Amino acid sequence: MEFALLHPDPDDPSWLRPVTPSAALAQRLHPIEREIQQRRHFAVELTESFEPFMSISAQDPPITHAITVLEGVSRINAALDRATAECQIEVLTVQPGSRSESALSEGLERGRAVVDRGVRIRTLYQHTVRHSQGTLAYADRMAEDKVEIRTLEELIERLIIFDRTVAYIPARSDRQVALELRHPGLVDYLAQVFEQLWQRATPLTQQVTYERTPDGITGVQRSIARLLVEGYVDEAIARRLGMNVRTCRAHIAKLATALGSGSRAQLGYLIALSGILKQEI
């Protein structure tokens, strides 16, 4: 009955008479074929209606997501791996602070992958990495004509730019969330920021020189003095100069001793009185 292979006898409805399979099949297929024809007709009408707009959209550049939020280290690394594989010309990176052994290992793997394809890499670190054996070993292994490393005392947050078409920046302090930027204006702006920092930076192969300061105050301590006068606390100073808080406080203690300060308030006054910030280069 479900397949219409039986139907009631018109003379005696209590009896069921067989129907030939071909006739039953035709009866079942007829409405389906009619629906298919209707949908094909509708598809043709849709295609004809959209035809004028297709030529317009074909002239526009492809639509891309200007900003994509990447949540989680695995997703961030997957995006970086994809961008690394697609990169053909140059990678620009800003790496503030110190990097862990695992981060250096990942960076080395990605770096070798692009350098072997002839891609150029330029990286900015802070001066403090000049005392980091792990970073120096990484620099030695990456040392090639197409790899350049420079350092600055202070840097912006982490930044990676591939071929000046896509950039990655952290979206949270714990670096568990990142932003993938593909808007040409945003990426170009970040690339210009990188270039300005690059021009001010010192190649890793060259020694960082400071003008002489009174009482044996080092260039790092002078930078700390400037940030102290600007009102930064120890944690913020350490973060901006790429060192841990204990090292930062040790420098502050030496600075206080050199200037003869007995308190933090007096230290600020003596820094201003000493004139050491006027000699900053």
N, C-alpha and C positions, 0 to 999 in steps of 0.2 A: 504493500500500500504506500509506503514511503517513497518508493521509486516509481509509483504509478504503473507497476507491472500487473496490477489487478484493478478492476473497477466493477462497481455493482451492476448486476444485470438489470437493464431497464424494465424488463417484464416482471422480474422477481428480484427485488433488491436484497433479499436474504441470500442470494447467490452472488458469487464473485466470478467474473469472467477474465481470462488472461488477455494481456495486451502484448503484441509483438515487441521485443526489446528495442528495435529500431524506432518504432513509433513512440515508445515511452521515452527513449533518449531524446528524440527530436522535441518532444513536448517539454522536457526539462531544460534543454539547451536554448530554446527559442528566447525566453526572457533574458537569459544571460547574454546572448549575442546582441540582443536589442540594447541592453545597457552598455555593452562594450562600444557599440556603434555611436551611442549618444555621447559617451565620454571622449571618444576619438574626435567627434565633431566639436565638442567643447574645447579640447586641446588645440585643435586647429584655430578656433576663434581666439583663444588666449594668445597663441603665438602671433597671429596677425595683429592683435591689439597692442602687444608689447614691441612689435617690430620698430616703430618710430623711436622708442626710448633706448633700444639696444645700441643704436649707432651713436647716441649721445654719451652713454655711460662708457662706451669703448674708448672714448677720447680722454677720459678722466684717469688720473693715476690710481693704482690699486689702493683700496682702503686697508689701513693697518691700524692696530691699536696703539694710540699714542702713549698710553701709560698702562702697564700691566702689573698688578700686585702679585708678587711671588711669596707665598707663605711656606716656611719650612726650609731647612737646609738642603734637603734632598731635591726639592723643586728648584731652588736657587742654583744648586750645582748642575742640575740637568740643563737649565737655561744657559749657564755659562759654558758648559760643554758643547751645546749646540752652536752658540755664537763663535766659540773657538774653532769648531770644525768648518764653519762657513766663512771665517775671516780670510781675506786674501791680501791685504796691504799692510795694515798697521794696528797695533794694540797700544793704547795709552792707559796707564794705571797710576793711581795714587794710593799708596799704602801707608797710612799714618800708624804710629805706634809700633809695637813689636808684633811679629807674627809667630804663631806656634809652629812646632816642628811639622805637625800635620798640615797646617796651612801652607808652609813652605814646600812641603812635598807635593801637594796638589798644584801649587803654582808652578813648580818645576816641571811637572808632567804636562800641564797645559802649555807652558812656555816652550818646551822642547817640541811639542806637536806643531806649533805654528812656525817656529824658527826653521824647522826642517823643511817647511814649504816656502821659505824665503820671506816670511812676514817679519816686519820690523817691530821691535818692542821697546817702548820707553817707559820707565818706571820712576816714580818719585817716592823717596822715603824721607824720614826725618834724620837729622844728624846723629841721633842716638843709636841708630843701627850700625854706625861705624864701630861700635864697641860690642856688637852682637855677632858671636862666632857663627851662629846658625845662618844669619842673613849674609855674612861675608862668604860662607861656604856656598850658599845658594848663588851668590853673584859670580863666584869663580866658575861654577858649573855652567852658568848661563853666559859666560863671557864670550861674545862673538861680535863680529862687526855690526850685526843687525840688532844687538841688544845694548841699550844705554841705560845707565842708572845714575841718578843724581839725588842729592839730599838737600833738605831745607830744615830750618829750625822748627817752623810751624807749618802745618798742612791743613787742608780742608778734610772732610770725612772721606772714607774710601770711595773710589771712583774707578770704573773700568769702561773704556770706550773701544768698540770694535769697528774699524773701517769708517769711523765717524758717521755711522748709520744707526747704531744701537748702543745705549749706555746703561750701566747698572749702578745704582746707588743704594745704600742701606736706608730702610724706612723706619727702623727701630734701633735703639741703642744696643740691644743684645744681638743684633744682626740676624735675627730669626725671620725677618721680613725684609724684602728688597723690592725695588721698583725697576722694571724694565722700561726704558724710555726709547721710543722710536720716532717721536715728532722731530722733524729736521731742525726746527728752531731751537728746541731744547738741547738736542745733541750738539748742535753747532755752538751754542752758548757755553756748554760745559767744556767743549774742546778748546774754546778761547781762554777759559779760565785755566785749563791745564797749561796752555802755551805760555801764559803770563807767569805761572809758577815755575815752569821749566826754565825760562830765561833768567830767573832770579836764583835758581838752584846751582849747587856745586857738584861737578862730576865726582862719583865715588872714588875714582882713581886719584883725585887731587885732594890736598889737605885743606881743611877749612881754616881760614885765617881770620883772626880778630885783631882789632887794634888793641894796643896795650892798655890795661886799666890799672888804676892805683891799687896798692895793697894786695897785688896778686889775684884780683878777682877775675875769674874766667869768663869767657864769652857766654857759656851756658848760665852761669850765675847772674850775669848781666841781663839775660833774657828773663830769668826768673824774677829779677828785681823789677823789670818793667811790668810784668804781669801782676806782681804784688802791689805796685803803685796803682795799677788799674783796678784793683779790688778783687782779684781772683783768689779763691781759696786753694789750699794745697792740692786737693784732688783735681780741680779744674786745671791748675798749672801743669800737673803731671800728665794729664790727658793731652793737653795741647802740645806739650814738648815731647811726647812719646816715651815717657819714663814711668817707673812705678812710683807710688807715693813715698815710699821709704827713701828712695834715691833723691827725690825732690826735696824732702825735709832735710836730708843730709846737706844738700847744696845750700838750703836756706840757713842752716846752722853755721856753715862756713862763711856765708855772706855776712851774717850777723857778727861773727867773730872778727872778720876783716874790717868791718865798719865800726866795731866797738859798741854794738847795740845790746841792750839788756831786755828788750821787749819787742813785740811785733809792731806796736804803735811807734816806738822809737826808731825801729828799723826803717819804716816808710819815710820818716823825717830825714834820717841820715842818708838814705838813698837819694832823696831829692837834693840834699845839701852837698853830697859828694860830687855831683855832676857826671856820674858814670853813664847815665842814660843819654847824655848829649853826645857821647862818643860812639854811640851805637851805629853800626853800618848796616 
